[in-house]
Amino acid sequence: QVQLVESGGGSVQAGGSLRLSCAASGSTSSTRCMGWFRQAPGKEREGVAAIDMDGTTRYIGSVKGRFTISRDNAKNTLYLQMSSLQPEDTAMYYCAAGAGVYRDGGLDIGTERDYGYWGQGTQVTVSA
């Protein structure tokens, strides 16, 4: 079992920054890949970014150049640095962990079904 606890959410104005953290505990050796998902009210949960144990990263197009995912394997902590935040980034952000999704020889963010462990979520609200 793996336990994930997110922190760092909050309310910011458009153009602002936030850094989310996700502390992992338990059988973390099975979590080759970790990712951040988000879910806005009335919308499906979407994968935002993923990173594997080798440091390979993937992002969805709407956050490329604005968000940076990283992980500290020694501390079992995942991060998401978010800059130039926009109102459309408002959502509950979830940390997830799993074995990793690889397609066409490369890391893929995958979908909810590709991750077996989830945190409780942290709210990010961006005002115009």
Secondary structure, DSSP 8 states (H G I E B T S, - for coil): -EEEEEE--EEEETT--EEEEEEEEESGGG--EEEEEEE-TTS--EEEEEEETT--EEE-GGGTTTEEEEEETTTTEEEEEE-S--GGG-EEEEEEEES-EEETTEEE---GGG--EE---EEEEEE-
